[in-house]
Amino acid sequence: MTGQTMATGERVRAPSVAADGATVFLLGAALQFNVLTSSFGLPFQRLSDLLPFLLIPWFGLRRAVVAEALRNVAPLGAIVGLIAASLVLKAQTLAGDIYLTLVLLLYVVQAFILLVMFRDRRLENAFCIGLLAGFLGSLAVLLLASTGVDLERFGLAVPTDGLDEELKLFFQDKLGGLWISGNETGHVFALAGVAALLLSLRYRMKAIYLVYFVALLASFPLTNNRAGLFMPLLFLAVLMRRNLTAPAVLTGLGILGGLLIAWSMTGEIPLPGTLAQAIERRFAEDTNVSSNVDERFLSGVSALQLVVTYPFGVGEVARREELQALTGLVTPHNGFVSLALQSGVAILVLLVAGLVRILLAPGAAGPLLTYTALFLIPSLMFEELSVNQYVLFSMALVIASLAIPRAVADGAGPR
């Protein structure tokens, strides 16, 4: 009788796990393949902004989630309270000014729930597989956009109506596909490396990460985003270090030497056209390096002055106007600074505290949080990414992890 009861329990649980796995798979896919739902008249900027309204009730009432929330009500309540306070205390509180802070608040609650659910690694794996599926879909959109296909009517491109000609040329030079420009897309694709790395190590299949990296390289000639290659390339080297035999290294150096000789003799890199042009433009012929560094330093320091002036955050329009008045630029070129301007200093402190806590105890944090922190930090150092929903979700994971004790961060449960 006992055996029959257990078998019945397994039959009841299996569909639930399958349904939950399908749900988190779709969430992961939506975060990367993040269409502009506002294009269809919906009151959400992107698809992932709608999902917390569906997933928080769906997962949030589970017994394990409720129990974890009650056990950690103080830190969770403090985090939610600080983000909520920014909604009313920031200098500009018009609807458009509070949108991304409200999205971050919803993402943090959703992330806390997911971290509890992901103690079942089957669900964490499904989520990561969804991220990679969405990444490939988003890459396909980017490749289609490069052919000149009009994708705006399908919500698969950012409208450029009303922008000045200089900005339009910038977006053409750094294609964004689903996102506004290559400066966003390059880092969104880079963060997909978290999922590829986790699955590669967990399933012991390096091919997963290699396929991801090849797909990332395919996007580079279109996004022209160098910074998005740094962490994926570093982890590729770490992942493949045991495969670096002397013949393989010598072969690689020989190919590189041949390319350099061909370039020095002909002035052209013998690679496919768009890839060769991107390498030449972004590495070999980039004469704007020093001025770029100066520009980023000036915009960053000036933005910090605004952070001091507006410790609870300031509206998007106001901060861009004030930064432009100070420097002639509209972005601080730094995700940490832009988050402080967008949602307040307290939220930045939460993010930094979460990153430090994860990196000081990666074993307790678990691979998803650890890899997210490692991939997130360099991306935030280069671009204003607090306006990007996938990066906001990654930030939310880090912040929400503060509300979960280290002893259970990596959890127990089905493996």
ABEGO torsion letter per residue (X at the ends): XAAAAAAAAAAAAAAAAAAAAAAAAAAAAAAABBBBAAAAGBABABAAAAAAAAAAAAAAABAAAAAAAAAAAAAAAAAAAAAAAAAAABABABAAAAAAAAAAAAAAAAAAAAAAAAABAAAAAAAAAAAAAAAAAAAAAAAAAAAGBBAAAAGABBBABGBBAAAAAAAAABBAEABABAAAAAAAAAAAAAAAAAAAAAAGBAAAAAAAAAAAAAAAAAAGBAAAAAAAAAAAAAAAAAABBAAAAAAAAAAAAAAAAAAAAAGBBBBBAAAAAAAAAAAAABAAAAAAAAAAAAAAAAAAAAAAABAAEBBAAAAAAAAAAAAGBABAGBAAAAAAAAAEAAAAAAAAAAAAAAAABAAAAEAAAAAAAAAAAAAAAABBAAABAAAAAAAAAAAAAAABBAAAAAEBEBX
